[in-house]
Structure formats: C-alpha cells, structure tokens
Amino acid sequence: MLPRLALQNAQRIHGEPVHAVEAGNLEKAFGAVQALRRVTLEVPAGESLVIFGPNGAGKTTLIKILATLMRPSSGRLRLFGRDPQRDDDLRRLIGVVSHHSYLYGGLTAAENLLFAARMYGLPDAAGRAGELIETVGLGARRYDLVRTFSRGMLQRLTIARALVHNPPLLLLDEPYTGLDRQAAGLFTDLLADLRGERTIVLTTHSIEQGLALADRIVILVDGAVAYESRDGLEDQHAVGQLYAEFVRSSAWVH
C-alpha cells in the first residue's frame, strides 16, 4: 500500500500543492467522429470531481485519456505536474474503474487481488488483498472463481482491484453500473471515506449518486464541457433540471 507520506509527496511539487489533473484543450477524433472537443479541466489534488453526461458525451474517452490508456489527438495533459507520455511510472499513481474489469475469470477473487497487489510490489500483498475483499463485501466469496460472479459482484471486485495499490488518483467511469442499492451504498460510503485524501474523477448518469460525492461537477455534452460549478450542489432537483436542459438543447441541435 502506498504510505501516507508517499501519497502526500505525489500531490506536491517542491512542497507546494499541485493539481492532480491539468488538461488543456484535449481533443480526440475517431475518423470523422469528434469524441472530445477542446476539453479543459483542472482538478486540484484531493478534490472530488463528478462528470455528468448522456451516452456518447465523451465521458469514457476522457477517462481513458486521463488514465493514460489512450492518447488525445491534440491538447495538453499533466498528472501531478508530470507528462504521462514521458513518465510511465505515473500509472502507479492511478486507480481505474472502467467498462473493462481487468479481472481473470479463471482465478478466484482472492487470487485476482493478490495478483494485482504483487504486480504493484506491495510488501503485504496477501494482507492488502484480504482487507479489500472484506471492504467490498465479498469475504464469503473470496475463494470462488470470478467467472461465477454476478455483474454486481464483478463490479465490486473491479473496484477493489482499482484500490489495491492505494493510488492518490481514482478515475471511475460509471462505477455504479451493475450495483444493487446495498452495494451502491457501500461503494458511496467507501469513496466518502477517501474524499480529501485522494483525488477522485467520477462519471455517472445518476444525479443522486454523483452529488453525494461531488466537490465540483462538470456536465459534458457532445464531447465538450457545457457547464462547470462547485456551487448549488446541495440542490439535487435544480442540478437535475440543469442537466436535463443541457442534454435537451444538444438533442435539438442535432
């Protein structure tokens, strides 16, 4: 597990606080399809940023670029002040939950987490794996093959895998997908405990779940930032109406 001192150092340059994410005019095109359009974001270390957007808004593309799993067509990206295209070690500072689980169906839950923990060189890999299995409520299934898991159980194990190396930056793409109400509540509580200590960038369709964790919100529509604010987040109804208006306006344009 990344020690607290290492977490603090990862979020500072020369002792000064640093932005975990600095993205300037990011663009991504897939042929004629423009997935991202001049996206500019700054996420201070320790902030929880929630990105709302409909299907096709570019949320997954943005998370993949921030996770260094995809390169932008143009624009500038820095993570903790460092260039991800020149610094492969940055991936050790990132935990990702995406539409790909990165789990092995032929291994048990415990073996999957143990493999991930050893890959990151954790000194007590078995202890960390066991701790996280309990944290996500899968202790009773630790020795079952992952291919026998339900969608919700797979998502919980995916979340545990993303947290195994205790990364200072969590990038979560629709992490509530497949979770029932109880599991979703458990996950929200887990992230709430990490707020402030970790930088969190989370995408979701759910206004209720997103606002429960947000220090700031962004609404992404048609690959561009349509709205950004840290004010008024306690009014779920107002934010929901605002989101609906942006999505509706986009639909009329098309």
C-alpha positions, 0 to 999 in steps of 0.5 A: 500500500502506498504510505501516507507520506508517499501519497502526500509527496505525489500531490506536491511539487517542491512542497507546494500543492499541485493539481492532480489533473491539468488538461488543456484543450484535449481533443480526440477524433475517431475518423470523422467522429469528434469524441472530445472537443477542446476539453479543459479541466483542472482538478486540484489534488484531493478534490472530488470531481463528478462528470455528468453526461448522456451516452456518447458525451465523451465521458469514457474517452476522457477517462481513458485519456486521463488514465493514460490508456489512450492518447488525445489527438491534440491538447495538453495533459499533466498528472501531478505536474508530470507528462504521462507520455514521458513518465510511465511510472505515473500509472502507479499513481492511478486507480481505474474503474472502467467498462473493462474489469481487468479481472481473470475469470479463471482465478478466484477473487482472492487470487485476482487481488493478490495478483494485482497487489504483487504486480504493484510490489506491495510488501503485504500483498496477501494482507492488502488483498484480504482487507479489500475483499472484506471492504467490498463485501465479498469475504464469503466469496473470496475463494470462488472463481470470478467467472461465477460472479454476478455483474454486481459482484464483478463490479465490486471486485473491479473496484477493489482491484482499482484500490489495491495499490492505494493510488492518490488518483481514482478515475471511475467511469460509471462505477455504479453500473451493475450495483444493487442499492446495498452495494451502491451504498457501500461503494458511496460510503467507501469513496466518502471515506477517501474524499480529501485524501485522494483525488477522485474523477467520477462519471455517472448518469445518476444525479443522486449518486454523483452529488453525494460525492461531488466537490465540483461537477462538470456536465459534458455534452457532445464531447465538450464541457457545457457547464462547470460549478462547485456551487448549488450542489446541495440542490439535487432537483435544480442540478437535475433540471440543469442537466436535463436542459443541457442534454435537451438543447444538444438533442435539438441541435442535432 
